């Protein structure tokens, strides 16, 4: 009651925000006549004037009215487009670092020019992030005309550019590109060996187009730069042959579609074990013996590939490759691969070439990448349903911008049928009716398989139509441009032309371009004039028929995807209609709907071919979708908690790495590492408060010889009266300093400084790569700690911190050992880093990793342990070797305490 009373008195936060922003619109409008009176040269000169005022201390907010009025005038002259008042409000929302929710067809691309121009005046660069290369190129060329007119430079980042081209694009005032390209450039920059090789500059301000797609749908997909690992493609093929036969019997596995998990039953485990023995893959013992961890992993991924992943739904096979299909957009994700061996299992299943596995060299999630920007904004047609997630994870507020003209589309209630066959019959009937009156239809489906099923039904009735899915994505712009022609029928997956408008009557410019093969010139202009007349006549006919009819053949798990499909119709006050058809056999109804739904329909006396239509059904479906969205939000939030641990370490590593690259001389850093490495060696051999007879001087002498290249009489020192740990350390340090000074004098100080820096960076990259692998192993098995009543996240934080400390110790040790033992001729070239292969890896659902490891379990199952430092030499099964453990490492006895606080205290 109090909440409703407060809303009545103060209004909602969205209304308050709109009221505040509307008050600034008259200031911008008042400047329009003065701007219109300026010559082109004078209007262009405004950019220099604004920059001068910024340099004198003016703020961007103070310049906003004039800057927005300048862009509006430039757009009128260059593009023939004038910003509406609601677009000015959208621009202000973006400038304030918020998300502007604007309906389809409201001109989001044009809105972005306002805050982009204003923020680019500071000269620090503005990034505009789009969902694909086509939109990045189109927007950079289209809106770039406005920026170029006003004296700003524009760059575009797409696949296939050289480092020089990328560096030039990032140096521009405004840079367009895709989320993948921006993210990969960040990772690649942090693998470079010289500052002048890096392409990005410091982050400033980014506007993310289709922000819900990039920051929500893609949030579970880490970007990974990987290098080749050992090749086990033959094992994937042999395991696939075994699993293929076993899973034909559904009693051998239990599948949970809601959580996307599958586990072998006892019968399945026995069948797999027997088949593996017959195939010569399992020689002795149980499948779940610790020695067979790798085999268990291959079996589980193969079972998942055969039972959870469907061809033409989750992926397609093209040119001897398995290509992932994005579940949210229906687009092919070229170059992306499922991680953890799942992609290899799918390749074996489909009998295409099994590519080698990869090892992570660098990774980041989009969540953490976009949080690097000091100021971030976004725009989309559908963000309100995820407002809580934007606020909690990105600290972004969603502001709903009203439409320029009221929406005239009629959203009809859903029709629910008992079977999928009845549903598709009803869809075909509606398409025939709409086509009969000349009304264009956009038929939305959730997969390639379903789109081709409907296409087949239409072909049987000889109804002409176009199919837009990942198989035909090259023709997307052409198909979408003409989807508004009278009687046109377009069947589309969720890709449905994000970023392009379906114009009623068709797109005259696209028709003229297709006819002439040109985008300008007299021939093009003549064709354009002719087609414009045709399109206007067709537009009137389509409006009379009711506008574009959007037909949904299934509800998606996310309400946003359904809203996006609906939003294709009814743009800028055009008429339109939408209706969704469902059946009890649909995935959403089957997996998340109520079990009583079928019985309820029977009680209502529903006959075959009849549908139930009621607002209550819509509300029930919305509730189911909200539950799924909440679960997916928890999944992403949980994933982020784990990734934040790695992100803190990543930031520290990249910051330290950049500091090394910035430094001309790292000799002091190297000397400090040498002293600390010697300290670690001595601490290991002479534990705190240990008696002299407990000192491992023989081991210390050996390690000094192996790691430092020094022959020192350490054991003789131990026989001296009154010698202590400090004196031993000092003597080793003095000998090491003398040896190193002689080496520097021999090689030459300048050359040695270069060698130190080069080796330091290369070893840093190597230990970081090994650390990422250790974290991967730790993350996969950490969920099992819950069975021991321990919080997996806290355990992960604790162990990841210990692994990070081990990594730093390993760095010190390796750098010290290499530099103490290196022999370099003055004319020898410096070692150069090996090139890495870049690949985008995608876990199908990383948040399920804990569940997958549990499902892989069974009697005696143990996840692969993180790799131990080779130099430790401590064997948990052999207490006599425990003294070799670093003081700050976990004690080998398994107590969970540091070695120095446990067995190292002796």
Secondary structure, DSSP 8 states (H G I E B T S, - for coil): -HHHHHHHHH--HHHHHHHHHHHHHHHHHHTHHHHHHS-HHHHHHHHHHHHHHHHTT--HHHHHHHHHHHHHHHHHHHTS----HHHHHHHHHHHTT-EEE--TTS-HHHHHHHHHHHHHTTSS-EEEEESSHHHHHHHHHHTHHHHHHTT--EEEE-TT--HHHHHHHHHSSEEEEEHHHHHHHHHHHTT-SSGGG-------EEEEETHHIIIIITTT--EEEEEE----HHHHHHHHHHHHHHTTSGGGEEEETTTTEEEE-HHHHHHHHHHHHHTTS--SS-TTSGGGHHHHHHHHHHHHHHHT--BTTTEEEETTEEEEB-TTT--B-TTEEETTTHHHHHHHHTTS-----EEEEEEE-HHHHHTTSSEEEEEES--GGGHHHIIIII---EEE---SS--EEEE---EEESSHHHHHHHHHHHHHHHHHTT--EEEE-SSHHHHHHHHHHHHHTT---EEESGGGGGGHHHHHHTTTSTT-EEEE-TTTTTTS---TT--HHHHHHHHHS-SSSHHHHHHHHHHHHHHHHHHHHHHHHTSEEEEESS--SSHHHHHHHHTTSSGGG-EEEEEEEEETTSHHHHHHS-TTHHHHHHHTT--TT--B--HHHHHHHHHHHHHHHHHHHHHHHHHHHHHHHHHHHHHHHHHHHHHHHH-S--HHHHHHHHHHHHHHHHHHHS-TT--GGG--HHHHHHHHHHHH-----HHHHHTSTT--HHHHHHHHHHHHHHHHHHHHHHH-HHHHHHHHHHHHHHHHHHHHHHHHHHHHHHHHHGGGGGGGT--HHHHHHHHHHHHHHHHHHHHHHHHHHHHHH----TTS-----------EEE-TTGGGHHHHHHHT--TT---------TTT--BTTBGGGGGGS-TTSB-TTSSSSBGGGTGGG-
